């Protein structure tokens, strides 16, 4: 059984980019993580190092109480707006840049981790972070997330009992259809449904596999 990473190596793993898994550390630290199968060196310049799926699992397992996707980003960790947060990141140019950077990082992660390098469909990380992945696609496309008031407009992304699906709510019909178009363009399969009790329309979206 492989022995656990050292404290120094764990710090490097914990500091990895939350979306791409990009690592920063000394050459010796990065080489040691590669040897353990927890990181890989990208074959193309500038030959950055990234977490492997095993490295991601260690990073996630070490958080005894991982933050909810709705929580604000803390400690420099990015969190997409899922809508309805009590304490949401401040809107403005800085947030736009942060979201754009996160989306570009996610596209690069698709390129590196999808078997055929495809960037037009979700990758493994998105399938294990469904709410955050769908919310990032919507926020990056400029859709307005909902505020804490339930009556106000804006999208809300929520988990569902289905294994690989999220629900997207938006009271404005045109805005809901626009959200569907964005998710389809981002590689999600989308269907529109009606809640039996409230008659509210919502989207059910799943990451496309092919």
Phi and psi in degrees as a GROMACS rama.xvg file:
@    title "Ramachandran Plot"
@    xaxis  label "Phi"
@    yaxis  label "Psi"
@TYPE xy
-66.049  132.553  UNK-2
-72.2533  152.154  UNK-3
-66.7665  157.198  UNK-4
-65.3852  155.235  UNK-5
-70.4503  169.48  UNK-6
-60.4652  -40.2171  UNK-7
-65.69  -40.4871  UNK-8
-67.6633  -35.1448  UNK-9
-64.8681  -36.1012  UNK-10
-64.3933  -38.6748  UNK-11
-64.685  -43.0784  UNK-12
-63.046  -46.0566  UNK-13
-63.1182  -29.5007  UNK-14
-87.0843  2.55343  UNK-15
-62.4277  150.39  UNK-16
-58.1197  128.898  UNK-17
-65.1909  -22.1516  UNK-18
-97.447  -54.0738  UNK-19
-87.8629  -20.9467  UNK-20
77.4325  14.7349  UNK-21
-65.8409  137.396  UNK-22
-109.234  151.06  UNK-23
-131.252  132.111  UNK-24
178.31  -177.375  UNK-25
-72.6707  160.699  UNK-26
-58.4231  -38.4155  UNK-27
-65.6349  -43.4158  UNK-28
-62.6721  -46.1246  UNK-29
-65.8673  -40.2078  UNK-30
-63.5837  -38.5343  UNK-31
-65.665  -38.6371  UNK-32
-67.918  -37.3721  UNK-33
-62.6149  -44.2876  UNK-34
-60.8078  -34.5109  UNK-35
-81.8113  -5.33554  UNK-36
80.2338  15.803  UNK-37
-97.4229  -8.57755  UNK-38
-148.721  162.653  UNK-39
-138.744  152.628  UNK-40
-96.6789  121.358  UNK-41
-64.65  135.198  UNK-42
-70.2981  -18.1337  UNK-43
-99.4152  148.443  UNK-44
-56.678  142.993  UNK-45
-87.6978  22.9056  UNK-46
57.8684  46.1368  UNK-47
-69.4744  162.666  UNK-48
-105.194  143.816  UNK-49
-136.571  153.81  UNK-50
-68.1004  141.678  UNK-51
-83.9578  171.055  UNK-52
-53.44  -37.0455  UNK-53
-65.0827  -38.5989  UNK-54
-65.2484  -40.323  UNK-55
-62.2444  -39.727  UNK-56
-63.5409  -40.8579  UNK-57
-64.2018  -43.2837  UNK-58
-60.5466  -42.7544  UNK-59
-74.3628  -35.3536  UNK-60
-69.1764  -25.5963  UNK-61
-78.9385  -7.85686  UNK-62
-93.4801  103.73  UNK-63
-62.6583  -33.0913  UNK-64
-133.329  80.6164  UNK-65
-62.4456  143.032  UNK-66
-66.7145  148.383  UNK-67
-66.7608  148.337  UNK-68
-58.2523  -26.3483  UNK-69
-76.8288  -13.8036  UNK-70
-69.3161  154.131  UNK-71
-67.3565  153.418  UNK-72
-63.2574  135.957  UNK-73
-131.692  146.295  UNK-74
62.553  27.6411  UNK-75
83.4233  3.50002  UNK-76
-85.8479  127.415  UNK-77
-76.1133  140.841  UNK-78
-136.848  123.769  UNK-79
-69.922  153.849  UNK-80
-76.569  118.402  UNK-81
-95.0238  -9.74486  UNK-82
94.234  135.57  UNK-83
87.2423  8.06638  UNK-84
-67.511  142.59  UNK-85
-71.6325  -39.3781  UNK-86
-122.74  97.5948  UNK-87
-100.168  152.438  UNK-88
-58.2763  146.475  UNK-89
-68.686  131.757  UNK-90
-74.3348  155.082  UNK-91
148.055  179.624  UNK-92
-56.7259  -37.8629  UNK-93
-64.034  -40.5696  UNK-94
-67.1863  -40.1471  UNK-95
-59.5905  -44.4052  UNK-96
-64.5947  -40.6796  UNK-97
-63.7855  -43.6134  UNK-98
-65.8691  -43.1065  UNK-99
-60.1573  -43.9545  UNK-100
-62.635  -42.3073  UNK-101
-64.388  -39.9492  UNK-102
-66.8494  -42.7812  UNK-103
-63.0672  -37.7123  UNK-104
-63.5204  -38.0861  UNK-105
-68.3401  -38.5282  UNK-106
-63.4655  -38.5853  UNK-107
-66.3826  -37.299  UNK-108
-63.5362  -39.6588  UNK-109
-59.028  -46.6396  UNK-110
-60.6898  -38.9682  UNK-111
-80.3189  -30.7125  UNK-112
-109.083  -20.9559  UNK-113
-70.098  136.937  UNK-114
-53.073  -36.3015  UNK-115
-100.811  9.26161  UNK-116
72.5888  14.1916  UNK-117
-66.538  136.349  UNK-118
-107.225  0.337391  UNK-119
-99.3219  8.27383  UNK-120
-143.278  153.574  UNK-121
-60.522  154.571  UNK-122
-105.939  -176.639  UNK-123
-59.4416  -39.8213  UNK-124
-58.8343  -41.6797  UNK-125
-66.0025  -33.2378  UNK-126
-71.4479  -19.5383  UNK-127
-102.605  -1.31105  UNK-128
-136.663  57.5888  UNK-129
-57.3323  -48.4444  UNK-130
-64.3741  -47.7145  UNK-131
-63.3461  -39.5895  UNK-132
-65.6207  -46.9548  UNK-133
-65.0773  -41.0515  UNK-134
-64.2941  -38.8875  UNK-135
-64.1456  -41.7032  UNK-136
-59.8218  -41.6598  UNK-137
-70.4017  -47.009  UNK-138
-65.0248  -39.3151  UNK-139
-65.5488  -27.5569  UNK-140
-85.0807  -1.68429  UNK-141
93.3382  9.00594  UNK-142
-71.1501  150.315  UNK-143
-90.0688  120.639  UNK-144
-74.6202  151.761  UNK-145
-71.8235  150.842  UNK-146
-87.04  -171.024  UNK-147
-69.894  -19.9281  UNK-148
-78.1614  124.941  UNK-149
-67.6628  -25.05  UNK-150
-78.4713  -23.1961  UNK-151
-72.1451  158.33  UNK-152
-78.1499  -179.466  UNK-153
113.874  155.771  UNK-154
-81.3283  152.84  UNK-155
-134.251  124.692  UNK-156
-104.36  128.289  UNK-157
-134.89  149.258  UNK-158
-69.1285  158.252  UNK-159
-131.49  165.433  UNK-160
-66.9269  -17.3773  UNK-161
-72.5501  143.152  UNK-162
-62.1555  -36.7367  UNK-163
-132.389  56.3019  UNK-164
-149.89  145.145  UNK-165
-121.845  157.172  UNK-166
-106.24  138.146  UNK-167
-120.428  121.774  UNK-168
-107.81  140.944  UNK-169
-159.751  113.304  UNK-170
-63.573  -26.1263  UNK-171
-83.8455  121.207  UNK-172
-59.9164  -45.5216  UNK-173
-62.6165  -41.5096  UNK-174
-65.8014  -35.4278  UNK-175
-64.2551  -43.4543  UNK-176
-64.6529  -36.7583  UNK-177
-64.8615  -38.8406  UNK-178
-62.0248  -40.2185  UNK-179
-61.5552  -43.0661  UNK-180
-62.7908  -40.2766  UNK-181
-64.5037  -45.2123  UNK-182
-66.0448  -39.105  UNK-183
-62.9614  -41.8375  UNK-184
-64.4217  -30.5925  UNK-185
-84.1471  3.40627  UNK-186
98.0708  21.2643  UNK-187
-106.214  147.143  UNK-188
-89.1444  128.504  UNK-189
-128.383  134.987  UNK-190
-131.631  147.048  UNK-191
-100.184  135.531  UNK-192
-135.372  169.423  UNK-193
-124.933  129.493  UNK-194
-69.5169  131.809  UNK-195
-60.6882  -39.9229  UNK-196
-82.8402  -47.3059  UNK-197
-90.6891  -15.8421  UNK-198
64.7657  14.0494  UNK-199
-74.3507  138.227  UNK-200
-84.0303  143.045  UNK-201
-152.166  164.853  UNK-202
-102.371  142.898  UNK-203
-114.502  116.117  UNK-204
-122.196  137.486  UNK-205
-131.863  144.363  UNK-206
-62.9501  130.603  UNK-207
-73.1931  140.608  UNK-208
-98.7613  -26.8086  UNK-209
